[in-house]
């Protein structure tokens, strides 16, 4: 985004954005940031995954960090997963 466009975006207020999802996003990330996002998207239609899906790698990293070999049930309950999933995840890590 060039300097002139950023200057114009700074004059934009939340009331100027039509009601709907983009207004909610603008309230969360800021008006200038949503304009930057629109420049990145450039009018394309995009798929936005559910938050749970995008967080899987970080969640798995935490599970691996917390895994002691004896706490599968605790981790499964904590993260809302099955003990089988925890065991497979940790087994794959041990192989690799």
ChimeraX attribute file (.defattr): number of C-alpha atoms within 10 A of each C-alpha:
attribute: neighborCount
match mode: 1-to-1
recipient: residues
	/A:1	12
	/A:2	6
	/A:3	8
	/A:4	9
	/A:5	12
	/A:6	15
	/A:7	11
	/A:8	10
	/A:9	17
	/A:10	14
	/A:11	11
	/A:12	14
	/A:13	12
	/A:14	14
	/A:15	8
	/A:16	9
	/A:17	14
	/A:18	10
	/A:19	10
	/A:20	8
	/A:21	9
	/A:22	13
	/A:23	17
	/A:24	14
	/A:25	13
	/A:26	17
	/A:27	13
	/A:28	11
	/A:29	10
	/A:30	15
	/A:31	21
	/A:32	19
	/A:33	16
	/A:34	18
	/A:35	18
	/A:36	15
	/A:37	12
	/A:38	13
	/A:39	12
	/A:40	11
	/A:41	11
	/A:42	9
	/A:43	8
	/A:44	9
	/A:45	7
	/A:46	7
	/A:47	6
	/A:48	8
	/A:49	9
	/A:50	8
	/A:51	8
	/A:52	9
	/A:53	10
	/A:54	11
	/A:55	11
	/A:56	11
	/A:57	11
	/A:58	10
	/A:59	14
	/A:60	15
	/A:61	12
	/A:62	13
	/A:63	19
	/A:64	18
	/A:65	10
	/A:66	12
	/A:67	16
	/A:68	11
	/A:69	9
	/A:70	8
	/A:71	12
	/A:72	21
	/A:73	14
	/A:74	12
	/A:75	20
	/A:76	17
	/A:77	11
	/A:78	10
	/A:79	13
	/A:80	9
	/A:81	13
	/A:82	13
	/A:83	16
	/A:84	12
	/A:85	12
	/A:86	20
	/A:87	16
	/A:88	11
	/A:89	15
	/A:90	20
	/A:91	12
	/A:92	9
	/A:93	10
	/A:94	9
	/A:95	6
	/A:96	6
